[in-house]
C-alpha cells in the first residue's frame, strides 16, 4: 500500500510539473521580473500581487497592448543605468535620504526633486510632512482592454484643427503614438481618459486639510459622480448615449460633511462643441439658492481644499478655453508613484502627517504648458505623462508670478486582468501657503445603471434638507 501511495505521489508531481512548466515558459519577462523579486522578498503582499499580475487575462491584455504600442515600460526602464542604488526593495525615508540624495535627484528631473527637499526638511515646514518611498519593480501597466479596441477602431480618424482642438474623436485614445512636435496630443489623450471608464463614482471622496504645524485642521467629505455620454467603451449604449450626442461629460458633487458644508452641490456639463460654453451650476444650502457660474470658472478652491476645480481633473474646462503654448521638454524615466493594490498608508511621524507608498521607475513624456492669459490662475503647469498608459505620473504648478506653487502626487490602482485603472487618492501640496490636502477616494467604476438624477441639481439639492 505504501509503495502504491509513493507511486501515486510521484505521478502527481510529474503531472503538476507538466502543467506548470508551459505556464512558466508563457510568463512574459515583464511579469517574471516581478515574480522573482517578490519571491525573494518573502513579503506576502508582493507575492500575492505578483500572482495577480500573472493571470491568463492579465498576460493576454499585456501582450495585446505591447503589440499595439510596440514597447513596454519594463524593457524601456531596463536600459536605464542611472542611480543603480535606487532599486526594488529599498525603502527611502527621512532617516536615510541623505545616503541616496544624489541618485534620487537624477530620477526626479525638471524640479520633481522638490520631493527630496521635502524628505530632508529643507525649504519646507511641518505642514509638509515627509514621505516613505517603497521602491518596487516597474510594471507593464496598460489601459483597459476596452480602450484598446476603441483606439484601434477610431484613432486613425483623430486630428487637430488649426487651434489645437481635437476633431474626429469617437472613443478610445485619440493619439496612441503622439507626435513629439505636437505635445498637445498627449494632453488630449489624458483629457479623454480622465475618469478611466464610462463613469466614476467616489462615495465618499474625503479631503484631509493640513496646516503649517503639520496637524490636521479639518476633514471634508463629498459624494462625487462623473459620466461620459460619448466615447463610451464598456457600458451600453456605446459609444454614445442617444439624445446626448452634443455632451462630452457631466460631473457632480454633493457635500456630506461637515455641517457647515453639508448640502452644497454642483453640476458641470461639458459640451462637445468647442464653441459652446460649458454649464456650471451650484446649489448653496445656506441661501437656498442656485448659483450659475461661467463655464470657464474652474479656478476657485474645490470645497475649501488646496485643489481648484481645474486641478482634480487637470482640465475641467475645455482645453481651448485657455490659450497656451505646449512644449515637450523631453522623454525620460522618473521615479514616481506605483500601482499599489493596497491603500496608501498615512500616519504621524517625522514631525507631522506622513504617507508611505510604492514607487517605481516610469518612462514619461514631460510636457510644459505656458498660459498666455494673465488672468488664468497658473502661469505654467508641468505634466509627466506615462508613455504606456497616458496618465500623469505627477503634476507641478507655478503661479502668475512664476513662483513654484503646488505639486500633486497621484495614488492609483489597477486591475491587471482588464487594465482598468482608478484612484486611491492623491496629495496636493501648496508650497507657497504651506498647506496640504490629502484625498482619499472610495471609487466604483462603470456603474452601468447610473441614474441621470445624479446630474440634476434640483434632485441633488433635496439631499441638503
N, C-alpha and C positions, 0 to 999 in steps of 0.2 A: 504493500500500500504506500509506504513511504517513497519507494522508488517511482511509483506512478505519479505521486504528487510532485516530485522533483522534475520529472519529465514534463509534466503539465506546466509548471512554473517557468521552465526554460523555454518552452514553446511560446508562452505568453510574452516573455521577454523579447524573443525574436519577432513576434508579431508587432509588439509595441515599437521596436526599433525600425521595423519595415515601414510602419505608418509614420513615425516621427521623422525618419531620415529625409524623405522627399519634402516634408514640410519645412525642415531646417534649410534645405537647399533652396526652397522657394522664398525664404525670407530675404527681402532686399537688404542691401548694405546699410541703407538709411534707418532700418529698424534694428538690424543686428548690432550696430554700434551702441544703440540704446540698451538692448537686451544684455549684452556682455557687460556693459558698465553697471547696470542695475544689479545684476547678479553678484558682481564683485563687491558692491557696497553692502550687500546683505540687508538693505533697507526695504521693508515691506512695501512702503508707498511707491518707491521707484520700481520695484519688481512687478507689482500689480499694474502699474501704469504701462510698463514695457509690454506686458501681455495684451493689454487693450490695444496698443499700437500695432500688434501683430495679428489682429483678427483678419480672417479672409476678406471681409468687407473693406477694412482699412487698407490692406495691401492692394486690393483692386483699385480703390479710389486713388491711392497714392501713385500707382503706376499710370493710371489714366491721366492724371494731372501732369505727371512728369513727361509723359509722351507729348502732351499738348504744348506745354511750356518749353520743352527742350532742355530742362535742367531741374535740379532740386537743390534746396538750400544746404543740405548736408555736404554734398560734393563741392559746392562753392566754398563753404566755410573750411573744408578740409585743406584747401590750398592756401589758407591764410596762416602765415608763420609768425605773426606778431604776438607779443605778450604770451610766451609759452607757459608761464606760471599761472595764468588765469585759465584753469582747466576744470572740467567736471569733477565735482566732489569738494571743491574749495568753497568755504563759507567766509565771506568778507564782511567784517563788522568794524565799527569804530575802534575796536581793540587791536585789530591787525592791519587796518587800511594803510598805514604808513609803509608797510612792507611791500604792498602791491600798488602803491600810488602811481608810479611811473607807467606801469603797464596798463592800469585801468584808464589812465588818460589817453593812451593810444587807442583804446577801444571805445572811447566816448568823445568823438571829434565834434567840431562845429559848436562848441560851448556846452555839449551834453555832459562834459566832465564837471559841471557845477554839482552834480551828484557826489563827486569825490569831495569837493569843498564841504558839502552838506554832511558827509560822514566824518570829516575831520573837525567839524565845528567852526570852520573858517567862513567869514562873511555871512554867517547865519546866527540866529538866536535860538532860544529854547523852543520857539513855536515850530521850528523846522526840525523835528526830531530825526535822528539818523535812521538808516535802514540796515537790514541784514540781507546780503545778497547770497543766495544759494545757487552756485553755478551748476548747470546740468547740460547734457549734450544737446546739440542743435536738433530740432525736429524737422522732418519734412512735413510742413503744415500748410495745407491747401484749403481752398474754399469748398463749400458744399457742392456735392456732385451735381445737384440740380443747376447750379450756376454754370458748371462746365458745359452741360448740354445746351443751355440757353446761349452761352458765349459762342459755342461752335456754330449755332444756328443763325445768330443775329449780328455778331460783332463786325463782320465784313461790310455791313451797311452803315456803320457809325462813322461820323466825320465831325470836324469842327467848322463852324462858319467863320466869317472874317473877324468876328469879335471874340472868338474862342468859345462860343456856346456849343453845347452838344446837340447834334442833329442826327436823326435816323435811328436813335436808340429804341429798342423794343424791350429787351430783357437781357440779363447776364452782364458780364463785364465788358464795357464798350471798347476798351483798348488793352487787350491782354498782353500785347507786345508793344508798349508805348514808344513813341518816337522821342529820343533824348532831346531833340531840338524843339519839342512841343511838350514841356513838362506839365502843362495844364491838363493833358490827357491823364496823368497819374492822379490829379485832383478829381477829375470826373469819375475815374474808376472807383475811388473811395466814396464819392458822393452818391453813387448808385449802389453802393454796398453797405451803407451806413448801419442799418439795423441787421444786416446779415441774414435776412429771411423775409418772408412776406409780411409778418408783423412781429413786433416785440412788445412784451408786457412785463413791467417790473412792478411787483406787488409785495412789498413796497420797495422803493428806492430811498435809501437812507443817506442823509448828509450829516457827517460829524464835523462841527466847526471848531477849530483850534486856534488859540490866540498866541500872543507874544511869549507868554511864560510856559508854553508847551502844554497847558491844561485844556481839557475840552470845555468849551463855553456853552455849547448848545447842540441838540440833536433835532433834526427835522426829518419828517417822513412824508413822501408823496407817492401817489399811485400814478404810474406812467404808462401810456399806451401809444403805440405808433403803428400805422398801417400803410402799406404800399397798395395803391389802386391800379398802377400799371407796373410792368416789369415783374410780375408775379411768376414764381418758378416752382412753388410747392403746393399751395392751397388752390383749389378750384374756386372760381374760374381763373384760368391762366390764358394769356399773360395780363389780361385786363378785366376789371370788374365792369360789366356793362352798365352804362349810364354815368360812369366816372372817367371817361376817356381823357378828359381835359385836366385831371388831377393826378399829380405825381404821388402825393402822400398827405396824410394828416397825422398830427400828433396832439396829445392832450395830457394834462396833468391835473390831479386833484390833491390838494394838501390835506394830509391826515393828522399831522401832529407837528408842533404843539398847539395849544388852544388859540394863540393869537394869530396863527397861520391857517388853522383848520378851515376848510371850505373854499379857500382860494382855488380857482380853476382857470385853465387856459386851454384854448384850442387853436391850433395853427393849421391852415390849409395851404399847401404849396402847389401852385398851378404849373402845368407842363409848359405853357406858352411863356417864353421869356419876357414878353411884353405885358403880361398881366401881373399886377402886383399881388403878392400873397395876402391872405386874410389872417389876421391875428387878433383874437378877441379874448378878453378875460372877464371873470366874474369876481367882484370884491365883496365878500360876505358882510363886512362891517358897514358897507354903504348900501348893500342890496342893489348894486348897480352893475351893469355890464359896461365894460370899457373897451372901445375899439382902438387898436393901435395900428400904426403904419406897418405895412408888410415888411419894410426894411428895418424895423425896430427890433433888433435882436441883441442889443448891446447892454441891456440892463442886467443886473445880477439875477441869477436863477434862484428864486425863493431864498434870498439872503446869503447865498453861498459865494465862494470865490470864482465860480463859473458864471459866465454870461450865458444867455440862451444860445448864442452862437457857438460857444465853446464845446458843449457836450456833444454836439453833432458835427462840429467844425464848420459846417455850412448849413445853418438852419434857414438862412435867407438864400435866395438864388445866388449862384456864383457870379452871374452877370451884374448883380446889383452894385457891387463894389469894384470899380475898375482897379486893376492891379497888374504888376509885372511879375511873371512867373519865370524862375530860373532854376535849372538843375545844377546844383553845386558839385555834384559828383555821385558816384556809386561807391559804396564802401561796406564794411562789415562792422557792426556795432554790438556792444553788449547791452541787451535790453530785456525787458520782461518776457518771460516764457509762458507756455500754456500749462498752467498748474491745475491738475484735476481737483485740488482742494482749495478752499478759500484762502485768500491772503491772511496771514497771521498778524494781529496787532497786539500791542502791549506796552506797558510803561517801562522804559529802560533808557539809559544814557541821557538822563535829564529831560525826558518828555515822552511823547507818544511815538512809538516807532512801528515800522512794519517790516515783515520778513516775507520775501517772495523768491521764486525761482527766476533765474536769468540765464540767457543763452546768447550765443553769437548769432546774429541775423544779417543777411545781405539786404541792403536797403538802397533806395534812391533818396537823395537829400534834396528837397525842393524848398526854395525860399520864395515867399510871396511878399512883395513890397507894394503897399497900397498907395494909390495916387490921390485919394481924397483926404484932406486934413481933418475932416470931422469924424472919420472912422475911428473906432476905439483903439485899433492897433496900427502901428507903423509897419511892422514886419511880423510874419509868422514863419516858423521853420518846421517842416514836416519830414519825418523819417519814414518813408513808405516801404513796406516789406515787398521784396521782389517776388515772393512766392504766393502770398495771399492778398497783397494790395492794400493791407490795412496799415494805419500809422503805428509805429512802434513807440514813438514819443513825439510830443509837440512842444514847441517853445514860442514865447510871445514877447514882443517889445512894444512899449507904449509910443505915443506920438512924439515924445522927446527922445526916442530911440534908446530908452533905458530897458535893459533886460527886466521883464516884469513877472512873467509866470512860466511855470513848467508843469506839464501834465504827464503823469505816469499812468499807463493803461494796464489793467489786470484782466486778462482774457482767458477763456477756457474753450476747449474744442472737443467735439465728439469725433474720434478718429474714424469711426465706421462711415460717416457721411461727410465729414469735413465741416459740419455745422459749427459755427463759432459764435460766442456771445460773451457778455461781460460778467466778471465778478464785481468789477467796480473800477475805481481809479483814485488818484490823489492829485489835486490841483494846489500848487503852492504859489502864493503871492509873495514874491521875493521883496518887493518894494515896501508893502504894508505889513510884512511879517505876519502872515496869516495862512492857514491851511484848511482845505476842505477834503475830507475823505468820503468817497462814495462807496456804498455797499449795495449792489443790485441783487434782487431776487427775480431772476429772469425766466420767463417761459417764452419760447419762440414758436411761431407758426400755429397759433390757435385758430384753426380753420373756421370756427363758428363765431368769430369775434363780432360783437354787436356794434352796429353803427351808432347806437346810443352813446357809446364811449367817446364819440367825437361830436356830440351835440351839447352845446354849452348849457342849454336850459335843463337838460337831463342831469348834467354834472352838478349844476347849481343846487339840485334837490338834495345832494349829499351834504350840503353845508348847513342844513337846518333840520 
